[in-house]
């Protein structure tokens, strides 16, 4: 079964809505630098990159997909949002799974 990751990569230069703050990614600890573990801080709003939103009427919208590597075909969309309490949307990992 063929799977294609269609998630936008979170980075400092990710396109965002006008007025929204860009995400910042900061390496706090690094195993390769001799630290005991690697730790990275991500500072972002929940509507960043590839996102899933509930419109309140039962409709769900997925935005920010990178479909460049997905040829025309029939797919299942696997879209797993980050579990956030009391939110109206969240960043997701979106995968297409070919039905062929």
C-alpha positions in Angstrom: 0.0 0.0 0.0 1.5 3.4 -1.1 1.4 6.2 1.5 2.2 9.9 0.7 2.8 12.5 3.5 1.0 15.7 2.4 1.8 17.6 5.6 3.5 21.0 5.3 6.8 21.1 7.2 6.7 23.3 10.2 9.5 25.9 9.9 10.3 29.5 10.6 9.5 30.5 7.0 6.1 28.7 6.8 3.5 30.8 5.0 0.9 32.2 7.4 -2.2 34.4 7.5 -1.5 38.1 7.5 -1.1 39.3 11.1 -0.4 35.9 12.5 2.9 35.3 14.2 5.2 32.9 12.4 6.2 29.7 14.3 9.6 29.7 16.0 11.6 26.6 16.5 14.5 26.6 19.1 16.9 23.8 19.9 17.3 23.8 23.7 19.4 20.6 24.1 21.2 18.5 21.6 22.6 14.9 22.0 25.1 15.6 19.2 26.4 18.5 21.3 26.9 16.3 24.4 23.6 16.8 26.1 21.8 13.8 27.6 18.8 14.3 25.3 17.5 16.5 22.5 14.8 19.0 23.3 13.3 21.5 20.9 10.8 24.2 21.7 8.0 25.0 19.2 6.1 28.3 19.7 3.1 28.5 17.4 -0.7 29.0 17.3 -2.8 26.0 16.6 -3.7 27.1 13.0 -0.2 26.6 11.7 0.9 24.5 8.7 -1.5 21.7 7.9 -4.6 22.1 10.1 -8.0 20.6 10.8 -10.8 22.9 11.8 -14.4 22.4 12.9 -16.8 24.9 11.4 -19.4 24.4 14.2 -22.0 23.0 11.9 -20.5 19.5 11.9 -18.3 20.3 8.8 -14.6 19.7 9.1 -12.0 21.4 6.9 -8.4 20.4 6.3 -6.1 23.2 5.1 -2.5 23.6 4.1 -2.0 20.4 2.2 1.1 19.8 0.1 -0.2 17.7 -2.8 2.8 18.1 -5.2 3.9 14.4 -4.6 0.4 13.0 -5.0 -0.5 11.9 -8.5 -4.2 11.7 -9.5 -5.6 8.5 -7.9 -8.1 7.3 -5.3 -6.9 7.7 -1.7 -8.0 7.4 1.9 -7.1 10.6 3.8 -5.6 9.8 7.2 -5.5 13.0 9.2 -4.6 12.9 12.9 -5.0 16.2 14.8 -3.0 17.0 17.9 -5.3 16.5 20.9 -6.0 19.9 22.4 -8.6 20.7 25.1 -11.2 23.3 24.2 -9.9 24.2 20.8 -11.6 24.8 17.4 -8.7 23.4 15.4 -5.3 21.8 15.5 -2.2 21.1 13.5 -2.3 17.6 11.9 -0.2 15.0 10.2 -1.9 14.2 6.9 -1.2 11.1 4.9 -2.8 9.8 1.7 -3.1 6.1 1.4 -3.6 4.8 -2.2 -6.6 2.5 -2.7 -5.0 0.9 -5.8 
